[in-house]
């Protein structure tokens, strides 16, 4: 008889798993377990204490990031839930699962609202109150990194414009004419200043537009020496044009650093344990202000 029951239990678990739903396994006969939907709503209610978003909105966001793969009723009445990231593994992160506990509704309640108790990190359980400062600090650190990388990019493109102008001014002095490149770079000085001011007011597209105009001048600056042989023999010009090319390389590096910092921040929002609380803490995806070249 015991063997028959055991086989039946194994078959039931196998069917549930193959159907894509959570595995429900009660250690105590008749023990209640938290439902899949209540997992998300219980987390959302806890986050509602520090966020003005509706519980349903928070629950929906969490549901889009993680899936419930197992719910087990423990001897003390709590439910042990295993959740898994919906995002596949990447070069930086391996798809991860983690365990979290929920306490049953208190006696006398309507019997629906469970209480999120703890979370697991590195195979150790921590009270849920530990997760909020832990995630807030990590996400803020990464968000600040995107701001710092953007600021560096803005500074570097300004230096590229200045370096290009110096090289062209020297070229014009040597060839004793103005091929028309200098006027464009001088005009871009005012454009850069205006873009920086707009950027401080939150308009990053102004910097993106300036950057596209700046890059459109690169070929013309570099072509000066090809069109004027005397420039190839002028050491002062050659030093300045080498410095200009170096700023172009620095700009490219700064752009990549910024984009990588945005990508890193955005991916952490999708990864456990931060995916459980990021939206509730006010951290959302950042749209990169520039695109890869």
N, C-alpha and C positions, 0 to 999 in steps of 0.2 A: 504493500500500500504506500509506504513512504517513497519507494522508488518511483511509483506511478505519479505521485504528486510532484516529485522533483522534476521528472521529465516534462510534465505539463507546464510547470513554471518556466523551465528553460525554453519551451516552445513559445509560450506567451511573450517572454522577453524578446525572443528573436523576431517574432512578428511585429512587435511594437517598434523595434529598432529598424527593421527593413522598411516599415511604413513611413519612416522619416520623423515620427513623433517622439516626444520625450519618453524615456524609460521610467515607469513608475514602479517602485519596489518598496513595500512597507515591511519593516523589520517586525512590527507588531501587528497581528491580525486585526483588521478593522481600523488601523491607525489612519488619521487624516493626513493628507499632504497638500501643500500649496499648489494651486493651479499654475499653468504656464502664464496666463494673462496676469494673474496676481503677482507673479514674480516681477514683471515690469512695472505694475502699478504700485507695488510696495516700495520699490526703489524710487519711483517718481514721487511718491508721497514724502519720502524722507528728504529728497532734494527740494521739494516745494517749500520746505522750511527756510531755504536760503535762496530761492529763485521765484520770481513772480510769474513764470510761465505756467499755463494750465497743466494739471497732472497728466491729462490725456496727451498733450503735446510732448511732454518729457518722456512718457512711456513709449510713445510712437517712435521717437528718436532713438531711444535705447534699443527697441525692437529691431530697428533698421541696422544696428551695429553688431548685436550679439544674438545668438540663438540658444535656447534651452535644450540641452541634450540628455539630461538625466535629473530626475527628482526622486529622492529617497526619504522615507519617513524614518527618523531615528528614534531610539528608545526613549529619549527625553521629550518627545513630542515635536521637536523641531524638524524642519525639512532641510535636507542637504541638497542643494541645487548645483549642478555643473552647467556652466555656460561656456560658449565657444564664440570666438570672433567670426563674423561673417566674411571678413576680408581675408583672401588667400595669403599665403606666405609671400614675402618679397625678399629682395636682396638684403634688406636691413632687419626684417622681422620674420619670425616663424609663427605661423598660425597657432594660436594659443587657446587653451581651455583653463578655467579656474573654478574653484568651489566657493560657494557662499551659503551662509545659513540664514534661515528665516524662522522666527518664533511664531507659534500659533496665536490666533486672536485670544485676548484675555477672556476669562469666564464672564458671562453676562453680556458680551458684545454680540453683534449680529453674526459673528462667526465667519466673516469674509476677509477682514483686513489683517494680514500678517505683518510682522515687523522684521525688517532687514536688520540682521544682527552683526555680521562680520564678513570679511573677505579674506581670500588666501593670496599670499604673495611669497614666492620661493618656498613653497610647501609649509608655510606657517600661517596660522590664522591670526588676524588682527581685528580689534573692535572697529566698527564702521567709522567711528569718529576720527580714526587715524587716517582714513583714506582721503578725506577732504583736504587737509593741509598738504598731504603727500602729493596728490594730483595737482592741486592748485600751484604748488611751488614748481613742480616739474613742467607743467604746461606754461606757466608764466615765464620760466627760464627760456623755454624754446620760443615762445612768442617774442620775448625781448630780443632774442638772437636774430629773428627776422627783421626787426626794426633796426638793429645795429648794422646788419648786412646791407640793408637798403640805404641807410645813411652813408655808409662807406661807398656804395655805388654812386650815389649822388655827388659825393665829393670827388671821386675819381673822374667822372665824366667832365666835371668842371676843369680839372687839371688837364684833361685831354684837349679841351678847347683852347686853353691858355697856351699849351705846348705847341699846338698846331699854328696858332697865331704868331708865336715867336719865330717858328721856322719859316713861315711865309713872309713875315716882315723882313727877315734877313735875306731870303731869296729875292725879294723885290729890290732890296738895296744892291744886291750883287748884279742882277740882270738889268737893273735900272728901268723897270717897267712893272706894271701890275696886271698879271694874267686874269684878274678878277676873282681869285680865290680869297684874297684877304678880306674883301668887302663882306663876303658871306660869313667868315669867322667873326668879324667885328660885330656884325648884326646878331650873331648867335650869342654874344656876350649879354645883350639885353634880354634875349630869349631865355638864357640860363637863369639870370637873376629873377625874372618873372616866374619861371617854373619853380625855382626854389621857394619863393614866397607862397605860391599856390600849394606846393607840397606841404608846407608847414600848416596850411589851412585844411589839409586832408585831401587835396586834389593831386593824386599821384599820376594821373594820366598826363598832366602837363610835363612832368619829367620824362615820361615815356615818349611823348611827341618830340621833345627837345632831343632826346637820344637818337631818334630816327633821323632827324635833320643833321645832327652831328656826324653820324655814320655816313651820311650821304656825301660828306666832304672829304672822306678819307682817300678815296681814289684820286681826286684832284690834287690833294696835297702831295701824295706820293709820286704823282706823275710829273711834278715840276722838274726834277732832276733829269728825267728821261727826255724832256722837251728842251732843256737848256743845259748844254754840255758844261758850261762854265761852273755850274753848281756842283758838279761831281768833283771839281778840284778845289772847292772851298771848304776848308776844315771847319770853320765856324758853322756853316750851314749843315754840314754832314753830322756834326755833333748834335745840333738841334733837331734834325730830322730823326736821328737815332733815338733821342729822348722822346720825341713824339710817338714813334713806333712802340716804345716801351710803355707809354701811357695807354696805347690801344690794347696792348697785352694785359695790362693791369685792369682796364675796363672790362675786358672779356672775363677775367678771373673773378672780378667783383660781381659781375652779373651771374656767373655760375654759382658762386657762393650764396648769393641771395636766393636764387631759385631752389638750391638744395636745402637751404634753411626752411623755406616755405614748405617744400615737399616733406621734410622731416617732421615739422610741426603738424601738418595736416594728417600724416600717417599715424602719429602718436594718438591723435583723437580717436582713431579706429581700433586702438590696441588696448587689451586688458592690462591692468585694471582701470585705466583712465577712461575707457569707453563707457564705463558704468556711470560716470559722474561728470564728464567734461561738459556736456551740454547744460546740465543743471548748474554748473559752476560758471556758466557764461562764456565758455570757450567754443568758438565755432570756426569752421574752415576759412582760411585766408585765400583770397584770389590773388595770384601773383600779378604785380603791376606791370611786368614786362614779360615777354615771351622768349623762349630760347632762340638763339640765332641758328 
